[in-house]
Amino acid sequence: MRPIWIATCALAVIGAFFVVLQAAWMLKVQAEWLPYPAQVLGAALAGLVVSRAAAGSIRAAFVAGAAAVIVLALISYALPRAFTLTAVRSPHALIVVPILVIASGAACALAARVPAPPSAVWLPMSAAFVAACTIQLGGRLAHVAGLPAEPTALVAFGIAAALVAGLNIRALVRSECAREVAIGVLALMLWGTLAQVVLRSAAALTIWDVLLLVGAPLGAAIGARVRI
C-alpha cells in the first residue's frame, strides 16, 4: 500500500463529505441524520475517483475511508471549535463512531472495485475533493490556530491550501497534471460560489471572491508542477 495513495484518498473522502453536505443543504435537506449518509456517500465518491486517477488496492481504499473518519473524530475531540463530527456528539458515540469508521472504509473500498471506463474527469475530481479538504477543513483548523478572519488572510490561505492539494495530486500520479488539477480546483471554486449564492443569498461576488476564484486554481497548478 502506497502511503501517499492512502493519504490522498483520505483527504478526498473528507472533501467529498463536505461537498455532499453542501449539495444537501442547497436542496434544503438539513436533517440531524444527514452527516451519516453524507460521510458514507463521500467515501464512496472518493474511492471511485481516486482509484481511477491512480491505481490503489482495495485494502488501501478501506484504510483511507476509515482513516478519514478517525481524523475527523480526533479533531472533534481535540479541537471542537474547528469541527465536530455528528457521531461524536451522539450519546452512543462509543458505538456509533466505530460503526461509521467501518462503513466509510467499506464504502470507499467497494466503490474502488466498481468497474468504470477511463475518463478525463477522474483526476480533476480527485483534485477537487482533495482541495475541498485542504481549503475547508484546513481553513477551520487555521482559524482556531489564529488565522485572522480578514479577506486578505483568507484568500492567501485558500491559495496556499490549493497549492498543497496540487502538490498532493502530483505526488500521487507522479506525472504532469497541472491542467487537470487546475480544472478540478476551478470547478470546486465555482461550486463554492454557487453554494454561497444559494445558501447565503449573496447577490454579487466581491473582489476577494474573484481573487480566490482565480488564485486557487493557479496555486493548485503551481503545486502540481513541482516534481516530488
C-alpha positions as CSV (number, residue, x, y, z in Angstrom):
1,M,0.0,0.0,0.0
2,R,1.4,3.4,-1.0
3,P,1.1,5.8,1.9
4,I,0.6,8.8,-0.5
5,W,-2.3,7.0,-2.0
6,I,-4.0,6.4,1.3
7,A,-3.3,9.9,2.5
8,T,-4.7,11.4,-0.8
9,C,-7.8,9.2,-0.7
10,A,-8.4,10.0,3.0
11,L,-8.3,13.8,2.2
12,A,-10.6,13.2,-0.8
13,V,-13.0,11.3,1.5
14,I,-13.2,14.3,3.8
15,G,-13.5,16.8,1.0
16,A,-16.2,14.7,-0.8
17,F,-18.1,14.6,2.6
18,F,-18.1,18.4,2.7
19,V,-19.3,18.6,-0.9
20,V,-22.1,16.2,-0.4
21,L,-23.2,18.1,2.7
22,Q,-23.2,21.4,0.7
23,A,-25.3,19.8,-2.0
24,A,-27.8,18.5,0.5
25,W,-28.1,21.9,2.2
26,M,-28.6,23.6,-1.2
27,L,-31.5,21.2,-1.7
28,K,-32.9,22.3,1.8
29,V,-32.1,18.9,3.4
30,Q,-30.9,19.7,6.9
31,A,-31.9,16.7,9.0
32,E,-29.8,15.8,12.0
33,W,-29.1,12.4,10.5
34,L,-27.7,13.9,7.3
35,P,-24.0,13.7,8.1
36,Y,-24.1,9.9,8.4
37,P,-25.2,9.1,4.9
38,A,-23.2,12.1,3.6
39,Q,-20.0,10.6,5.1
40,V,-20.6,7.2,3.5
41,L,-21.5,8.7,0.2
42,G,-18.5,10.9,0.3
43,A,-16.3,7.9,1.0
44,A,-17.8,6.1,-2.0
45,L,-17.2,9.0,-4.3
46,A,-13.6,9.5,-3.2
47,G,-12.9,5.8,-3.5
48,L,-14.4,5.8,-7.0
49,V,-12.5,8.8,-8.4
50,V,-9.1,8.4,-6.7
51,S,-8.8,4.7,-7.6
52,R,-9.3,5.8,-11.3
53,A,-6.9,8.6,-11.1
54,A,-4.2,6.3,-9.7
55,A,-4.3,2.6,-9.0
56,G,-4.7,1.5,-5.4
57,S,-5.6,-1.7,-3.7
58,I,-9.0,-2.4,-2.1
59,R,-7.3,-2.7,1.3
60,A,-5.7,0.8,0.8
61,A,-9.2,2.2,0.0
62,F,-10.6,0.7,3.1
63,V,-7.8,2.1,5.2
64,A,-8.3,5.6,3.6
65,G,-12.0,5.6,4.2
66,A,-11.7,4.6,7.8
67,A,-8.8,6.9,8.4
68,A,-10.8,9.9,7.2
69,V,-13.5,9.4,9.9
70,I,-10.8,8.7,12.5
71,V,-9.1,12.0,11.7
72,L,-12.4,13.9,11.9
73,A,-13.2,12.2,15.2
74,L,-9.8,13.1,16.7
75,I,-10.3,16.7,15.6
76,S,-13.8,16.7,17.1
77,Y,-12.4,15.7,20.5
78,A,-9.2,17.8,20.4
79,L,-10.4,20.9,18.6
80,P,-14.2,21.0,18.7
81,R,-14.2,24.7,17.8
82,A,-12.7,23.8,14.4
83,F,-15.0,20.8,13.6
84,T,-17.3,18.4,15.4
85,L,-18.4,15.2,13.8
86,T,-22.1,14.5,14.5
87,A,-21.3,10.9,15.6
88,V,-19.0,12.3,18.3
89,R,-21.9,14.2,19.8
90,S,-24.1,11.1,20.0
91,P,-24.8,9.7,23.4
92,H,-23.8,6.4,21.9
93,A,-20.6,7.7,20.4
94,L,-18.5,4.7,21.5
95,I,-20.7,2.6,19.3
96,V,-21.7,5.0,16.5
97,V,-18.2,6.2,15.7
98,P,-16.6,2.8,15.2
99,I,-19.6,1.8,13.0
100,L,-19.1,5.0,10.9
101,V,-15.4,4.2,10.6
102,I,-16.2,0.7,9.2
103,A,-19.0,2.0,7.0
104,S,-16.8,4.7,5.5
105,G,-14.0,2.3,4.9
106,A,-16.3,-0.3,3.3
107,A,-17.9,2.3,1.1
108,C,-14.6,3.6,-0.1
109,A,-13.3,0.0,-0.8
110,L,-16.5,-1.1,-2.6
111,A,-16.5,2.0,-4.8
112,A,-12.9,1.4,-5.7
113,R,-14.0,-2.0,-7.1
114,V,-16.8,-0.6,-9.3
115,P,-15.9,-1.0,-13.0
116,A,-15.6,2.3,-14.7
117,P,-14.1,3.3,-18.1
118,P,-11.1,5.6,-18.4
119,S,-12.2,9.2,-18.3
120,A,-10.6,12.7,-18.2
121,V,-12.8,13.5,-15.2
122,W,-11.3,11.3,-12.6
123,L,-8.1,13.3,-12.0
124,P,-9.9,16.8,-11.8
125,M,-12.5,15.3,-9.5
126,S,-9.8,13.9,-7.2
127,A,-8.1,17.3,-7.2
128,A,-11.4,19.0,-6.4
129,F,-12.1,16.7,-3.4
130,V,-8.6,17.0,-2.0
131,A,-8.8,20.8,-2.3
132,A,-12.2,20.8,-0.6
133,C,-10.5,19.2,2.4
134,T,-7.4,21.3,2.4
135,I,-9.3,24.6,2.0
136,Q,-12.4,23.9,4.1
137,L,-11.1,21.7,6.9
138,G,-7.7,23.4,6.7
139,G,-9.3,26.8,7.0
140,R,-11.2,25.8,10.1
141,L,-8.1,24.5,11.8
142,A,-6.1,27.6,10.7
143,H,-8.8,29.9,12.2
144,V,-8.7,28.1,15.5
145,A,-4.9,28.4,15.4
146,G,-5.2,32.2,15.0
147,L,-5.7,32.9,11.3
148,P,-7.3,36.4,11.1
149,A,-10.8,36.4,9.7
150,E,-9.8,39.1,7.2
151,P,-10.3,38.8,3.4
152,T,-6.6,39.1,2.6
153,A,-5.6,36.4,5.0
154,L,-8.5,34.1,4.0
155,V,-7.7,34.5,0.3
156,A,-3.9,33.9,0.9
157,F,-4.7,30.8,2.9
158,G,-7.1,29.5,0.3
159,I,-4.5,29.8,-2.4
160,A,-1.9,28.1,-0.2
161,A,-4.3,25.3,0.6
162,A,-5.0,24.8,-3.1
163,L,-1.2,24.7,-3.7
164,V,-0.9,21.9,-1.1
165,A,-3.7,20.0,-2.9
166,G,-1.8,20.3,-6.2
167,L,1.4,19.0,-4.5
168,N,-0.6,16.1,-3.2
169,I,-2.0,15.1,-6.5
170,R,1.3,15.5,-8.3
171,A,2.9,13.1,-5.7
172,L,0.0,10.7,-6.3
173,V,0.2,10.4,-10.1
174,R,3.9,11.2,-10.4
175,S,3.4,12.9,-13.8
176,E,2.4,16.2,-15.3
177,C,-1.1,17.1,-14.2
178,A,-1.2,20.9,-13.7
179,R,-4.0,21.4,-16.2
180,E,-6.3,18.7,-14.8
181,V,-5.7,19.8,-11.2
182,A,-6.4,23.5,-12.1
183,I,-9.7,22.4,-13.8
184,G,-10.7,20.4,-10.8
185,V,-10.0,23.2,-8.3
186,L,-11.7,25.8,-10.6
187,A,-14.8,23.6,-10.6
188,L,-14.7,23.4,-6.8
189,M,-14.4,27.2,-6.6
190,L,-17.4,27.6,-8.9
191,W,-19.3,25.1,-6.9
192,G,-18.5,27.0,-3.7
193,T,-19.6,30.3,-5.3
194,L,-22.9,28.6,-6.3
195,A,-23.4,27.3,-2.8
196,Q,-22.7,30.8,-1.4
197,V,-25.4,32.3,-3.6
198,V,-28.0,29.6,-2.8
199,L,-27.3,29.3,1.0
200,R,-26.4,32.9,1.8
201,S,-28.4,34.7,-0.8
202,A,-25.3,36.5,-1.9
203,A,-26.3,38.6,-4.9
204,A,-22.8,39.6,-6.1
205,L,-19.2,38.5,-5.8
206,T,-16.7,40.6,-4.0
207,I,-13.2,41.3,-5.3
208,W,-12.0,38.8,-2.7
209,D,-14.2,36.1,-4.1
210,V,-12.9,36.8,-7.6
211,L,-9.3,36.7,-6.3
212,L,-9.8,33.3,-4.7
213,L,-11.7,32.0,-7.7
214,V,-8.7,32.8,-9.9
215,G,-5.9,32.3,-7.4
216,A,-6.9,28.9,-6.1
217,P,-6.7,27.1,-9.5
218,L,-3.4,28.9,-10.3
219,G,-2.0,27.9,-6.9
220,A,-3.1,24.3,-7.4
221,A,-1.5,24.2,-10.9
222,I,1.8,25.6,-9.5
223,G,1.8,22.9,-6.8
224,A,1.1,20.2,-9.4
225,R,4.2,21.3,-11.4
226,V,6.5,20.7,-8.5
227,R,8.3,17.4,-9.0
228,I,8.2,15.3,-5.9
